[in-house]
Amino acid sequence: MTKRIAMVGAGALGGYVGGWLAHGGHDVTLIDMWPENIEAIRSRGLEFDGLSEAEKITVKSAKTMHLTEVQSLAKQAPIDIAFVSVKSYDTEWATTLIKPYLAAGGFVVSLQNCLNEEKIAAIVGWGKTLGVVASVISVELYEPGRIRRMAPKGGEQHTVFRVGEVHGIVTPRVEQLVGMLAQIDSSKPTTNLWGERWSKLCQNGMANGVAAATGMSGKALDAHAAIRRFSIKLGGEAVRVGQALGYQLVKLGKMEPERLALASEGNADALAEIEQIMHARASANPRADIQRPSMAQDMRKGRRTEIALMNGYIVEKGKLVGIATPAHEKITDVVTRVERGELKPGAELLAE
């Protein structure tokens, strides 16, 4: 039977995944809190752009709903799979919103940055909670109803979607999700959801807040020596906290977690290795000069950032396990002040 899918949050990632699933023939309803976005999709379809011609399509098969229309789901068949793809600070209300419309065997999937599975489980139960880590996907909702991918597809070189149960067992529903997402990009089951999540948090913690604080593109960040070293400090601190928490960390792109931590602590060989990887990464992406992480996109749009739930979360967990995180404390403070209008974005905020 065809599964009914709801995307609670049809922004960059939710819109991208939901749109491509609809294009693949799945029954998808996009639910979003931005009225202009839903109206644009209804009027002209969901337009995709990417680095290949095959990625430049318009999807008109996805159903749409404003938040005010969600109550009409009560008159429809229940939802089998609900992807929560909102900002982390909106997780609880978004999960509560969709809970009444889940099928008896339905479940909720966190398709987000940060670690939100516990919040979702508190509302629907652990047995109805799964996670999908989207690694190095780099999508941007740059206009209502228009999403572009700023990084090449992973293919055989890099697995983008990592799907897991919170208990680590590869279940039939995990395999089902892997198959669905494989229609979009490379996908695999993981028995290490928490390690994957923390590793993605390390990556996000290195770039998101830094881009938001400086206004710089990914390429410019990697090219700026002082900012690059600061990002490495952020990565190393996050790795050490994750290790102390007992997570089994995976590679951060092409960076080995332990090498990143050593680089942040002054190991010359490790530092040279990590900096070389960062330089190569910027050079390999043809859109690196305009690509910006999600938090920098939020800053430019005047939206609330996830800084407290990303770098601030690392600070909180660092205190729990006795690991100092001065770089994360710094970036959390700076981004918060930029967000409030107390500081203007610029490299000088972090270059010291």
DOVODO-572352 format. One line per 5 residues: number of its first residue (from 0); their letters; for each residue x, y, z of C-alpha. Coordinates in Angstrom, 2 decimals. Layout:
<pts>
NUM	A	X/Y/Z  ...;
</pts>
This chain:
<pts>
0	MTKRI	0.00/0.00/0.00  1.09/3.56/-0.69  2.32/5.28/2.45  0.93/8.69/3.28  3.80/11.08/4.01;
5	AMVGA	3.66/14.48/5.70  6.55/16.92/5.69  6.05/19.17/8.70  8.23/22.04/7.53  8.67/22.57/3.78;
10	GALGG	11.71/24.81/3.91  15.06/24.03/2.34  15.54/20.45/3.53  11.92/19.45/4.07  10.86/20.94/0.75;
15	YVGGW	13.78/19.31/-1.04  13.20/15.82/0.34  9.41/16.07/0.19  9.43/17.43/-3.33  11.73/14.74/-4.66;
20	LAHGG	9.71/12.02/-2.92  6.56/13.38/-4.58  8.40/13.44/-7.90  9.19/9.76/-7.31  5.51/8.93/-7.03;
25	HDVTL	4.99/9.03/-3.26  1.90/10.52/-1.61  3.41/13.62/-0.01  1.77/16.56/1.77  3.98/19.60/2.38;
30	IDMWP	2.99/21.56/5.50  4.63/24.92/6.10  4.29/27.99/8.29  5.37/30.47/5.58  2.22/31.36/3.63;
35	ENIEA	4.09/32.71/0.61  6.00/29.46/0.25  2.85/27.32/0.12  1.11/29.71/-2.25  4.11/29.74/-4.60;
40	IRSRG	4.19/25.93/-4.68  0.46/25.83/-5.38  0.65/28.36/-8.19  3.74/27.23/-10.09  5.02/24.04/-8.44;
45	LEFDG	8.14/23.45/-6.38  11.14/24.46/-8.45  14.50/22.77/-7.96  17.95/23.81/-9.09  21.20/21.88/-8.72;
50	LSEAE	24.62/21.26/-10.20  23.36/18.94/-12.95  20.60/19.31/-15.53  18.76/16.32/-14.07  18.31/18.24/-10.81;
55	KITVK	16.58/21.19/-12.49  12.94/20.21/-12.37  9.55/21.53/-11.27  7.42/19.29/-9.05  3.66/19.79/-9.21;
60	SAKTM	2.54/16.51/-7.66  3.08/17.39/-3.99  0.01/18.32/-1.95  0.26/21.43/0.22  -1.17/22.75/3.47;
65	HLTEV	-0.91/25.95/5.43  -0.67/25.43/9.20  -4.26/26.64/9.48  -5.41/23.81/7.21  -3.81/20.90/9.08;
70	QSLAK	-7.03/20.18/10.97  -8.52/18.99/7.67  -6.27/15.90/7.92  -8.89/14.53/10.33  -11.14/13.91/7.30;
75	QAPID	-8.41/12.08/5.37  -6.56/8.79/5.66  -4.05/8.93/8.54  -0.37/9.75/8.10  2.03/6.81/7.99;
80	IAFVS	5.32/8.74/8.00  5.67/12.27/9.36  8.98/13.97/8.72  9.62/16.82/11.15  11.86/19.21/9.25;
85	VKSYD	11.53/22.49/11.14  14.18/24.43/13.03  15.16/22.67/16.24  13.48/25.27/18.44  10.15/24.44/16.73;
90	TEWAT	10.41/20.67/17.22  7.95/20.24/20.09  5.02/22.15/18.63  5.54/20.65/15.16  5.48/17.12/16.60;
95	TLIKP	2.42/17.92/18.70  0.72/19.32/15.60  1.02/16.12/13.57  0.59/13.57/16.39  -3.25/13.36/16.26;
100	YLAAG	-3.16/12.44/12.56  -0.70/9.53/12.74  -1.84/6.06/11.74  -1.78/3.34/14.39  1.58/2.15/13.05;
105	GFVVS	2.69/5.61/11.99  5.91/7.22/13.15  7.80/10.51/13.22  11.20/11.06/11.62  13.51/13.87/12.68;
110	LQNCL	14.98/15.31/9.47  16.79/18.18/11.17  20.04/19.57/12.46  20.92/19.06/16.13  19.69/16.26/18.41;
115	NEEKI	15.89/16.34/18.60  14.84/12.71/18.83  14.40/12.93/22.61  12.03/15.90/22.23  9.99/14.02/19.65;
120	AAIVG	9.90/10.83/21.74  8.61/12.80/24.72  5.52/13.56/22.64  4.87/10.45/20.51  6.94/7.83/22.36;
125	WGKTL	10.29/6.23/21.62  8.64/3.50/19.57  7.38/6.07/17.07  10.63/8.03/16.77  13.32/7.67/14.10;
130	GVVAS	16.11/9.88/12.84  17.56/10.77/9.45  20.89/12.55/9.28  21.32/14.50/6.04  25.07/14.87/5.64;
135	VISVE	26.60/17.53/3.35  23.41/18.14/1.39  23.64/21.96/1.32  20.19/23.08/0.16  18.74/26.59/0.25;
140	LYEPG	15.20/27.92/-0.03  16.22/31.15/-1.75  12.72/32.27/-2.77  9.21/31.00/-2.00  8.79/27.69/-3.80;
145	RIRRM	12.37/27.66/-5.13  15.11/25.44/-3.68  18.65/25.02/-4.95  21.26/22.48/-3.99  24.67/24.02/-3.52;
150	APKGG	26.72/20.82/-3.32  27.07/17.91/-5.76  25.18/14.71/-5.12  26.96/12.24/-2.87  26.56/9.16/-5.03;
155	EQHTV	29.17/6.49/-4.33  31.61/9.04/-2.90  29.58/10.16/0.10  26.42/8.79/1.75  24.05/11.69/2.25;
160	FRVGE	21.13/10.10/4.12  21.81/7.96/7.22  18.61/6.42/8.64  18.42/4.95/12.11  16.31/3.77/15.01;
165	VHGIV	17.16/5.25/18.38  17.98/1.75/19.67  20.27/0.98/16.73  18.48/-2.04/15.26  17.98/-2.00/11.48;
170	TPRVE	14.23/-2.56/11.26  11.96/-2.98/8.21  10.84/0.63/8.51  14.46/1.80/8.46  15.03/-0.24/5.31;
175	QLVGM	11.87/1.23/3.82  13.06/4.77/4.46  16.49/3.98/3.05  14.86/2.78/-0.15  12.70/5.88/-0.42;
180	LAQID	15.55/8.31/0.18  17.83/6.41/-2.19  15.61/7.77/-4.98  16.95/11.22/-4.07  20.61/10.53/-3.21;
185	SSKPT	22.81/7.91/-1.57  21.22/6.42/1.54  22.08/3.78/4.13  20.83/2.38/7.44  22.87/3.16/10.52;
190	TNLWG	23.13/1.31/13.81  24.85/4.39/15.23  22.26/7.17/15.05  23.63/9.04/18.06  27.21/8.93/16.78;
195	ERWSK	26.03/10.12/13.35  24.03/12.90/14.98  26.91/14.15/17.09  29.33/13.98/14.16  26.92/16.10/12.09;
200	LCQNG	26.66/18.47/15.06  30.46/18.79/15.03  30.34/19.73/11.34  27.51/22.20/11.81  29.21/23.63/14.88;
205	MANGV	32.33/24.40/12.84  30.59/26.35/10.09  27.03/27.48/10.80  27.66/29.99/13.56  30.90/31.19/11.98;
210	AAATG	29.13/32.01/8.72  26.28/33.68/10.62  28.70/35.83/12.64  30.86/36.88/9.70  28.46/36.89/6.75;
215	MSGKA	31.11/35.01/4.75  30.59/32.18/2.26  31.89/28.67/2.84  34.78/29.25/0.47  35.75/32.53/2.13;
220	LDAHA	35.66/30.93/5.57  38.03/28.16/4.54  40.35/30.62/2.81  40.67/32.98/5.82  43.53/31.66/7.97;
225	AIRRF	42.36/32.98/11.33  38.73/32.03/10.78  39.77/28.59/9.53  41.79/27.98/12.70  38.86/29.13/14.82;
230	SIKLG	36.58/26.66/13.00  39.09/23.90/13.72  39.01/24.84/17.41  35.23/24.54/17.33  35.45/21.14/15.69;
235	GEAVR	38.04/19.82/18.09  36.13/20.91/21.18  32.95/19.28/19.87  34.79/16.03/19.14  36.23/15.89/22.65;
240	VGQAL	32.80/16.48/24.19  31.25/13.79/22.01  33.97/11.32/22.94  33.47/12.07/26.63  29.74/11.44/26.22;
245	GYQLV	30.54/8.02/24.78  29.41/8.56/21.19  31.02/6.55/18.39  31.92/9.40/16.07  32.17/8.95/12.31;
250	KLGKM	34.19/10.89/9.75  33.24/14.54/9.31  33.28/14.58/5.55  36.88/13.54/4.95  38.10/14.53/8.41;
255	EPERL	38.81/11.87/11.01  37.41/13.08/14.36  40.57/12.33/16.33  42.77/14.12/13.80  40.49/17.15/13.98;
260	ALASE	40.72/17.17/17.77  44.51/16.89/17.64  44.66/19.72/15.10  42.65/21.93/17.43  45.09/21.13/20.23;
265	GNADA	48.18/22.21/18.29  49.44/19.00/16.67  51.27/20.36/13.62  50.87/17.29/11.40  47.17/16.98/12.17;
270	LAEIE	46.65/20.71/11.63  48.30/20.59/8.21  46.17/17.57/7.28  42.88/19.18/8.34  43.67/22.50/6.68;
275	QIMHA	44.49/20.70/3.44  41.11/18.95/3.55  39.33/22.26/4.14  41.13/23.93/1.23  40.32/21.02/-1.08;
280	RASAN	36.68/21.04/-0.01  36.22/24.67/-1.00  37.98/24.18/-4.32  35.87/21.14/-5.23  32.50/22.89/-4.89;
285	PRADI	31.70/25.14/-7.89  29.17/27.06/-5.79  31.36/27.43/-2.70  31.72/31.17/-3.29  27.97/31.69/-2.75;
290	QRPSM	27.11/28.70/-0.54  26.27/29.53/3.06  25.23/27.19/5.88  21.64/27.27/7.10  22.30/29.55/10.06;
295	AQDMR	23.86/32.18/7.81  20.81/31.91/5.55  18.59/32.51/8.57  20.64/35.53/9.59  20.30/37.07/6.14;
300	KGRRT	16.53/36.50/6.21  16.20/38.04/9.66  15.09/34.72/11.16  15.92/33.25/14.54  19.04/31.05/14.45;
305	EIALM	19.68/27.64/16.01  22.83/28.85/17.79  21.57/27.95/21.29  20.63/24.44/20.17  23.82/23.89/18.20;
310	NGYIV	26.94/25.51/19.67  25.13/26.35/22.89  24.16/22.69/23.23  27.80/21.67/22.89  28.69/24.12/25.67;
315	EKGKL	25.95/22.64/27.86  27.10/19.06/27.30  30.74/20.08/27.75  29.93/21.35/31.23  28.16/18.07/31.97;
320	VGIAT	31.29/16.00/31.19  33.89/18.52/32.36  35.25/19.51/28.93  36.02/23.21/28.39  34.48/24.71/25.23;
325	PAHEK	35.68/28.34/25.08  35.37/28.58/21.28  31.74/27.44/21.40  31.02/29.86/24.21  32.53/32.62/22.08;
330	ITDVV	30.58/31.83/18.91  27.32/31.42/20.84  27.76/34.84/22.41  28.79/36.56/19.16  25.97/35.12/17.03;
335	TRVER	23.41/35.94/19.72  24.59/39.55/19.76  24.63/39.80/15.96  21.13/38.35/15.89  19.97/41.02/18.33;
340	GELKP	21.55/43.79/16.27  24.16/44.61/18.90  27.01/43.71/16.53  27.43/43.87/12.77  28.54/40.67/11.02;
345	GAELL	32.21/40.61/10.08  35.37/38.51/10.17  36.88/40.79/12.79  34.42/39.42/15.37  36.25/36.08/15.32;
350	AE	39.62/36.72/13.70  41.32/37.47/17.00;
</pts>
